[in-house]
Amino acid sequence: MINDKIWDSHDDELIFDSFNRPIISIRISLTNGCNFDCIYCHHDGMLLSESEMNSDEIYRILKVAKKLGVKKVRFSGGEPLLRNDIVEIIGKTSSLKFKDISITTNGVLLDKYGVDLIDAGLNRVNVSLDTLNPNTYKFITKRNCLDRVKSGILHVASLGLYPIKINMVVMSNLNDNEICDMFKFCEDNGLILQLIELMRSDHDGLYDEYHFDIGSLEEKFEKLAYKVKVRRFMQDRKKYYIGDGEVEIVKPMDNTKFCKNCSRIRITPEGFIKPCLLKNNNLIDIIGPIRNNLPENELEKIFLEGINNREPYYMI
Ligand code: SAM
């Protein structure tokens, strides 16, 4: 097994929280809005319903993050491609010279925006695709657009965007029998499969009905893989290299590992720092100070307060 290398040894400006975890990436939820209605959605970032940040405000937060040593940016939502200024947001972010800019999307608008996003500086994309079966797709997302999503993925792949990751939330008796097919689809098209364990959400009974123990796959993959990598500062995820494909396992419910090596800080669409994915009661307002024109050094202090508020969820 080898460990993942996530920053260069000459990087001296990394920032650490009080549990000695480096803050490598910032994840910005751009909007509460979504054009899908997935059965399991945990509605990341959907806590308040104030106005969304505009592209200049997002830029100011990112400028502070970059100055303090954050390396990577990911935009999520809601559905980030619903923002009609998404290309402008990527362009402004790109001017800050982060090591990596990525988006997590349901993929339905990738055919429309792919070229412009890449031209603006997008480096990577994760697309949520839980199934290749149109009926299951419709059941999970309540939308009838599997073919459009697949062609959007292949479109950005043909434009050279790499790596493209496919996020598959594995659910018992729903899509757990499709893992091999999904792996083959990814292997054939140069995509990386990311298997995600279902998290509890506010949908009654869903977790109990569909939760699949994703850890049960590890032994099988271990036997099949010619190489296994531990992505230490990506919450200790394991990546298996099998044949010409790659598959990663994400276990957000395994708090000890997920939290121990979490290196991510989050921002809600309204501009609040969210120190932890799993906790909602320690948000820090950075948008108010931005709108009150506080200088950058004051914004840095607020950002640092957000980092200091980070605690592993298993300790709470
Ligand atoms: N709209 C975008 C999309 O569909 O990818 C971005 C937002 S979505 C909330 C981000 C990711 O969270 C998706 O890959 C989705 O599969 C995952 N997700 C949402 N709810 C989840 C849950 N209850 N358990 C595990 N993963 C979940």
Residues whose N, C-alpha, C, O or C-beta is under 5 A from the ligand:
A	BS01	SAM	Y40 C41 H42 D44 S76 G77 G78 E79 T104 T105 N106 S128 N167 V169 I196 E197 L198 M199 R200 S201
